[in-house]
Amino acid sequence: MIGSNIWAPYMISALINAFFVQKAYKRESKIARKLGVGMLMNFLMILFYTLNFVVAFPLVQSFGCSISFILMDLMLYFYLEYVIAYLGWESRFPQLIRIVAISYMVVDSVFMLVNPFTGIALSYRGFQIGNGEVLTYDPHPLFYVHMVFNVLLIITTIILLIRKCRETPKAYLNRYYGPIASMFLALVFYTIYLIGIFPSYVDLTPIFYVVVGLALYYYTFNYLRSATLSITRNMIFEHLEDPIILFDYEGLLVDHSVLLESIMPDLAWVNGRLTLDEFVREQQFKGLVGVEYDQEFDWTYTENEKQRIMECHFSCLKDEVGRLIGRLFVFHDVTTHRQTYFELERSMLYDSITGFFNKQSFYTQMPQWDDEEYWPTSLVVCNVDGMRGINEAYGTEYGDGVMKQIARYIRRRAGENSFCAKLDNGDIVVVFERTSDADASEIMDNIRDEVLEFYDRMPVSLEYGIATKDSCETSMDKLLQDARSSMQNKKMLKEKSASSSLVNSLKQTLAESDFQTEEHVERTRRMAARLGREMGLSDAVIGRLELLAALHDIGKVAIPQDIIKKKGKLTPEERTVIEQHTVKGYRIAKSSPELAEIAEGILCHHEKWDGTGYPNGLKGEEIPLIARVIAAVDSHDVMVNDRPYHKGMPEEDAIAELRRCSGTQFDPNVVEVFTRLLEREELPGAGQNKPDHAEEENGFDASGDKLLDEHEMDIQRLLAE
């Protein structure tokens, strides 16, 4: 046996290799098994090559060398298979190369096994070392093929690793640098040995391949464990968009994201110096309650004159026994998220054009106003006249601009505490809490005037209706209905309103069928509204009054014209026919949803307080209030203005006549309020620019008894009783 100073390094390398072979097999993975097989071949290669040093029989020595060459083929092949699996390229690696490599290894094994007897691949010669002899060899052509095959296996392995690097992020390239370097050094060392640059009578490549195996094992299983710490740190602290700062168990800075330095430039970012207390104090985290338990809070800061919102997660890190090992802040920028959420919330709650609440928000809010805490609650519904026409004439963009401008006027006048919402069909609802009908009406009149002044040369105007809740008897749904109805009634009386076509058509037809003029209708409407306000009636009732003033005699369009325009006395039969105009007017109004609210007023406007009127002989408060008001107002207008069949009388006489018929033909309460209003507002200018006609010219006798009897049917010229 040769001295241990020769074979000892080989045995030590073999033992080290054996240790890692069993560690690889314990991992029970495909990659580990392939690496383990390659290292096992390396272990056996060393053992068989060591026979050259421990035995003195040339045949055994030559067999040991031949088998070690066979095992080198297998080792390098399994290292290649390991790298293919390590890269995850099993399906990408050509199967033909595998077949060719295995086929050659079978052939090469045969040549190597017969070589001790034939010397077909290489020839051996003895070399004296110490007290023994080892075999060295001289290669033949077949052995050169064997060496080229080994070199090709190493080069193929290196090429695969280099190609993988081209597909790998920079942070992970070190994972492949180690295997590439070890395989490359194996190639260089093997080439140097084969060429004989450094002559040696013993082959050291088996020992060097142990180093290659260890390098592959480390970079496969241990490198990631250690290198990942650095990679993870870089990814978390440098590449993660969420800034992070970590303090140790004593509250000293351990690490932080560089991004934090730009967000918090006033802090001294020195690891081990900056304390947790300084960090919390400087940033004034209002949502942070102590630093002893996990919590979440929002933190706001200013960047480029814009406010940013950070959602902060604070964690107390503890070990397996519950001891504090550090404290961690993770900041997440939620500015865009909060803005998106806010915009989504706004789209669900608010109208995009006016900025008011939307329909759903209004109906959700409605129940709160049933609480008497908010009474009187005045609900206003307003609408732009002819909005569809504005959009068609000027475009929807202009129409949206009109709505925005009107919304600004409403918000400014109504105040920030008033609830405003945009409903269907362009309706805007405004709710005034603890506000009377009169006060709400004053506010809306100011808004309407501002709109008219702003759009003085454009066909833009605003109409509104008001209903007020001051008791539990009126539901909010009814309040909304009344306010909307009042607004629609007013809009129908406007000549330029899109809603007025029906009313205008009926008024025109009535004018052609009767003696009443447009001026009479307008005077009656205005006076009815004035009287309604004087009586303290709601805006909704006043709206119905104005509409009734214009259309109370609409039933006359269904009366034969020969009766309407007859110049002589009416027969009893003709009088019966003409009295039917209230019933016919009622039917006309009932057939139209727009006029249904005044149908009862049309039917009853010739009923008398004492029950002697028609068509049903109603008495007192059985008669609808709007009918009682219109009866007085219409009679007053007939008395004080010229008609084809009489001249207007002085205001004083008309007032006296109203009082004379109070309690018989008219509601005493209505007459009392009406006459006070007339004396206050009309009497100072009464009689101006009017001729002083004699009573005979007016068509009345000295007592004036005929005046209201004739007017009651609005055919005084035909009732010369």
Secondary structure, DSSP 4 states (H G I P E B T S, - for coil): ---HHHHHHHHHHHHHHHHHHHHHHHT-SHHHHHHHHHHHHHHHHHHHHHHHHH---HHHHHHHHHHHHHHHHHHHHHHHHHHHHHHT-TTTS-HHHHHHHHHHHHHHHHHHHHHHHH-SSEEEEEEEETTEEEEEEEE-HHHHHHHHHHHHHHHHHHHHHHHHHHTS-GGGTHHHHHHHHHHHHHHHHHHHHHHTSS--SS--HHHHHHHHHHHHHIIIIIHHHHHHHHHHHHIIIII-SS-EEEEETTSBEEEE-THHHHHSTTS---TTTSBHHHHHHHHT-TT---SSS-EEEEEEEEETTEEEEEEEEEEEEE-TTS-EEEEEEEEEE-HHHHHHHHHHHHHHHB-TTT-SB-HHHHHHHGGGGGSGGG-SEEEEEEEETTHHHHHHHH-HHHHHHHHHHHHHHHHHHH-TTSEEEE-GGG-EEEEETT--HHHHHHHHHHHHHHHHHHTTTTT--EEEEEEEE-STTS-HHHHHHHHHHHHHHHHHT-TT-GGGHHHHHHHHHHHHHSS--HHHHHHHHHHHHHHHHHTT--HHHHHHHHHHHHHTTGGGGGS-HHHHT--SPPPHHHHHHHHTHHHHHHHHHHTSTTTGGGHHHHHHTT--TTS--SSS---GGGS-HHHHHHHHHHHHHHHHS-BTTBPPPPHHHHHHHHHHTBTTTB-HHHHHHHHHHHHHHTGGGTTTT-----HHHHT--TT-HHHHHHHHTT-GGG---
